[in-house]
């Protein structure tokens, strides 16, 4: 169980699940709807995390990744196969329980993440699955509301930009290993310095969409959110490693907190 927990990419899985749950609260889904949203997203994220480590097994062994239970032999591949497929099968009814259109939106996002793991991560379109999957999360929440409204474009755009920025930030520490094993996604093609700049730009653009998109004044929270975003991005860039990705998750949390406090445009 410990190996499975480490192999599921627990930090991003938890972050995305909390992001979706907070969106559900902000949209007024209620306790039951919020719990269902979080459960469906958690199942999808577990399946994506496990399938990612399984797809990367040979590359992780080639680069000597000691932080990967599969690569070190602590965790058998068959166990990860079963876990990934089981979580995916669980994700389907949990997603569709929110409604056919809402569930389909979420399952398309999960499918995009699997497509990234199995093929697209090594192509110039590596950013697209992240943008699509994150961009559809607000739709999964709002389409389950009475009347099934689509989310506002500014929220979809903010989520998609945040997802693409998370991709660039997440890849930064592994660019050298990826290139050595033949993975040439867009960040690997651009190189670490330019990819770091792209990641920061995308995350800042996401925050700008969130602040400027909804009707009405920005209010006193807007400048503080921009300051927090810039501080997190600057500090994480100096720290290196996994910090840029963790900072992106921190920005996502701050963004959702703003939505919760202001209740802007979600219901």
C-alpha positions as CSV (number, residue, x, y, z in Angstrom):
1,X,0.0,0.0,0.0
2,X,2.9,2.4,0.7
3,X,4.3,1.8,-2.7
4,X,0.9,2.3,-4.4
5,X,0.5,5.6,-2.5
6,X,3.9,6.9,-3.6
7,X,3.2,5.8,-7.2
8,X,-0.1,7.6,-7.5
9,X,1.6,11.1,-7.5
10,X,-0.1,11.9,-4.2
11,X,0.6,15.7,-4.1
12,X,-0.9,16.6,-7.5
13,X,-3.7,14.1,-7.1
14,X,-4.7,15.6,-3.8
15,X,-4.2,19.2,-5.1
16,X,-6.5,18.6,-8.1
17,X,-9.1,16.9,-6.0
18,X,-9.2,19.7,-3.5
19,X,-9.3,22.2,-6.4
20,X,-12.4,20.5,-7.8
21,X,-14.0,20.1,-4.4
22,X,-13.5,23.8,-3.7
23,X,-15.0,24.7,-7.0
24,X,-18.0,22.6,-6.2
25,X,-18.5,24.5,-2.9
26,X,-18.1,27.8,-4.6
27,X,-20.7,26.8,-7.2
28,X,-23.2,25.7,-4.5
29,X,-23.2,22.0,-5.2
30,X,-24.0,21.2,-1.5
31,X,-22.3,18.6,0.7
32,X,-23.5,15.6,-1.3
33,X,-22.6,17.1,-4.6
34,X,-19.3,18.3,-3.4
35,X,-18.4,14.9,-2.0
36,X,-19.4,13.2,-5.3
37,X,-17.3,15.7,-7.3
38,X,-14.3,15.1,-5.0
39,X,-14.7,11.3,-5.2
40,X,-14.9,11.2,-9.0
41,X,-11.9,13.5,-9.4
42,X,-9.9,11.5,-6.8
43,X,-10.6,8.3,-8.7
44,X,-9.6,9.8,-12.0
45,X,-6.4,11.3,-10.5
46,X,-5.4,8.0,-9.0
47,X,-5.9,6.2,-12.3
48,X,-3.8,8.9,-14.0
49,X,-1.0,8.8,-11.5
50,X,-0.7,5.1,-11.5
51,X,-0.8,4.8,-15.3
52,X,1.8,7.5,-15.5
53,X,4.3,5.6,-13.4
54,X,3.5,2.4,-15.3
55,X,4.0,4.0,-18.7
56,X,7.3,5.5,-17.5
57,X,8.7,2.3,-15.9
58,X,11.5,1.6,-18.4
59,X,12.5,5.2,-18.6
60,X,12.6,5.6,-14.8
61,X,14.8,2.5,-14.6
62,X,17.1,3.8,-17.3
63,X,17.6,7.0,-15.4
64,X,17.9,5.4,-12.0
65,X,14.9,7.0,-10.3
66,X,15.1,5.9,-6.7
67,X,11.9,7.8,-5.8
68,X,9.7,5.5,-8.0
69,X,8.6,2.3,-6.3
70,X,8.0,0.6,-9.7
71,X,11.5,1.4,-10.9
72,X,13.2,0.2,-7.7
73,X,11.2,-3.1,-7.7
74,X,9.4,-2.3,-4.4
75,X,6.1,-2.4,-6.3
76,X,5.2,-5.0,-8.9
77,X,3.9,-3.8,-12.3
78,X,0.9,-6.0,-12.1
79,X,-0.3,-4.3,-8.9
80,X,-0.1,-0.9,-10.6
81,X,-1.9,-2.2,-13.6
82,X,-4.8,-3.5,-11.5
83,X,-4.9,-0.3,-9.4
84,X,-4.9,2.0,-12.5
85,X,-7.6,0.1,-14.2
86,X,-9.7,-0.3,-11.1
87,X,-9.6,3.4,-10.3
88,X,-10.5,4.2,-13.9
89,X,-13.5,1.8,-13.8
90,X,-14.6,3.4,-10.5
91,X,-14.2,6.9,-12.0
92,X,-16.8,6.2,-14.7
93,X,-19.9,5.7,-12.5
94,X,-18.8,8.3,-10.0
95,X,-18.5,10.9,-12.9
96,X,-21.8,9.9,-14.6
97,X,-23.6,10.1,-11.2
98,X,-23.3,13.9,-11.6
99,X,-25.3,13.7,-14.9
100,X,-24.4,12.5,-18.3
101,X,-23.1,15.8,-19.7
102,X,-21.1,16.6,-16.6
103,X,-19.8,13.1,-16.3
104,X,-18.8,13.0,-20.0
105,X,-16.9,16.3,-19.5
106,X,-14.9,14.8,-16.7
107,X,-14.2,11.5,-18.4
108,X,-13.0,13.4,-21.5
109,X,-10.5,15.2,-19.2
110,X,-9.4,11.9,-17.6
111,X,-9.0,10.4,-21.1
112,X,-6.8,13.3,-22.1
113,X,-4.6,12.7,-19.1
114,X,-4.2,9.0,-20.1
115,X,-3.4,10.0,-23.7
116,X,-0.7,12.2,-22.3
117,X,0.8,9.3,-20.3
118,X,0.6,6.8,-23.1
119,X,1.7,9.0,-26.1
120,X,1.4,12.8,-26.1
121,X,4.0,13.5,-23.4
122,X,6.7,12.9,-26.0
123,X,5.2,15.2,-28.6
124,X,5.0,19.0,-29.2
125,X,1.4,18.8,-28.1
126,X,2.3,17.7,-24.6
127,X,0.7,20.8,-23.1
128,X,-2.7,20.1,-24.7
129,X,-4.0,17.3,-22.4
130,X,-3.2,19.4,-19.3
131,X,-5.0,22.4,-20.7
132,X,-8.0,20.3,-21.8
133,X,-8.3,18.3,-18.5
134,X,-8.0,21.4,-16.3
135,X,-10.2,23.4,-18.5
136,X,-13.0,20.8,-18.3
137,X,-13.0,20.7,-14.4
138,X,-15.2,23.7,-14.0
139,X,-17.6,22.2,-16.6
140,X,-17.8,19.0,-14.5
141,X,-18.9,21.2,-11.6
142,X,-21.4,23.6,-13.2
143,X,-23.0,21.1,-15.6
144,X,-24.2,19.2,-12.6
145,X,-26.1,22.2,-11.3
146,X,-29.9,22.6,-11.9
147,X,-30.3,23.6,-15.6
148,X,-26.8,22.3,-16.5
149,X,-25.1,25.7,-17.2
150,X,-21.7,25.8,-18.8
151,X,-19.1,27.6,-16.8
152,X,-18.2,31.2,-17.9
153,X,-15.4,31.4,-20.5
154,X,-13.1,33.3,-18.1
155,X,-13.2,30.4,-15.6
156,X,-12.6,27.8,-18.3
157,X,-9.7,29.9,-19.7
158,X,-8.2,30.4,-16.2
159,X,-8.3,26.7,-15.5
160,X,-6.9,25.7,-18.9
161,X,-4.0,28.2,-18.5
162,X,-3.3,27.0,-15.0
163,X,-3.2,23.4,-16.3
164,X,-0.8,24.2,-19.1
165,X,1.4,26.2,-16.7
166,X,1.4,23.2,-14.3
167,X,2.7,21.0,-17.1
168,X,5.7,23.2,-17.9
169,X,6.4,23.6,-14.1
170,X,6.1,19.9,-13.4
171,X,8.5,18.9,-16.2
172,X,11.3,21.3,-15.3
173,X,13.3,19.1,-12.9
174,X,13.2,16.1,-15.3
175,X,14.1,17.7,-18.7
176,X,17.6,16.3,-18.8
177,X,16.4,12.7,-18.0
178,X,13.5,13.0,-20.4
179,X,15.8,14.0,-23.3
180,X,18.1,11.2,-22.5
181,X,15.3,8.7,-22.8
182,X,13.7,10.2,-25.9
183,X,10.9,12.2,-24.4
184,X,10.6,15.4,-26.4
185,X,7.5,17.2,-25.2
186,X,7.2,21.0,-25.8
187,X,9.0,21.9,-22.5
188,X,11.9,19.6,-23.4
189,X,12.1,21.2,-26.9
190,X,12.2,24.7,-25.4
191,X,14.7,23.9,-22.7
192,X,14.6,24.6,-18.9
193,X,15.0,28.4,-19.0
194,X,12.4,29.1,-21.6
195,X,10.0,26.6,-20.1
196,X,10.3,28.2,-16.7
197,X,9.4,31.5,-18.3
198,X,6.4,30.0,-20.1
199,X,5.2,28.3,-16.9
200,X,5.3,31.6,-15.0
201,X,3.5,33.5,-17.9
202,X,0.7,30.9,-18.1
203,X,0.1,31.0,-14.4
204,X,0.0,34.8,-14.3
205,X,-2.4,34.8,-17.3
206,X,-4.6,32.4,-15.4
207,X,-4.7,34.7,-12.4
208,X,-5.5,37.6,-14.7
209,X,-8.4,35.8,-16.2
210,X,-9.8,35.1,-12.8
211,X,-9.5,38.7,-11.7
212,X,-10.6,40.5,-14.8
213,X,-13.1,38.0,-16.3
214,X,-16.0,38.1,-13.8
215,X,-18.4,41.1,-13.9
216,X,-18.1,43.7,-11.3
217,X,-15.1,45.3,-9.6
218,X,-12.0,43.3,-8.7
219,X,-12.1,44.5,-5.1
220,X,-9.2,44.7,-2.6
221,X,-8.4,41.0,-2.9
222,X,-7.2,41.3,-6.5
223,X,-3.9,43.1,-5.9
224,X,-3.0,40.8,-3.1
225,X,-3.6,37.7,-5.2
226,X,-1.3,39.1,-7.9
227,X,1.3,39.8,-5.3
228,X,1.0,36.3,-3.9
229,X,1.2,34.8,-7.4
230,X,4.3,36.7,-8.3
231,X,6.0,35.9,-4.9
232,X,5.3,32.2,-5.2
233,X,6.5,32.1,-8.8
234,X,9.7,34.0,-8.0
235,X,10.5,32.1,-4.9
236,X,9.9,28.7,-6.5
237,X,12.0,29.6,-9.5
238,X,14.9,30.4,-7.2
239,X,14.4,27.2,-5.3
240,X,14.2,25.0,-8.3
241,X,13.4,21.3,-8.1
242,X,9.7,20.5,-7.7
243,X,9.0,23.9,-6.1
244,X,7.6,25.6,-9.4
245,X,5.0,22.9,-9.6
246,X,4.1,23.1,-5.9
247,X,3.9,26.9,-6.3
248,X,1.5,26.4,-9.2
249,X,-0.7,24.3,-6.9
250,X,-0.5,27.0,-4.3
251,X,-1.7,29.6,-6.8
252,X,-4.6,27.3,-7.7
253,X,-5.5,27.2,-4.0
254,X,-5.3,30.9,-3.7
255,X,-7.5,31.3,-6.8
256,X,-10.2,29.0,-5.5
257,X,-10.1,30.7,-2.1
258,X,-10.8,34.0,-3.9
259,X,-13.8,32.3,-5.6
260,X,-15.1,31.0,-2.2
261,X,-14.7,34.4,-0.5
262,X,-16.2,36.5,-3.3
263,X,-18.6,33.9,-4.8
264,X,-17.9,35.5,-8.2
265,X,-19.8,34.3,-11.3
266,X,-20.2,30.6,-10.4
267,X,-23.9,30.5,-9.5
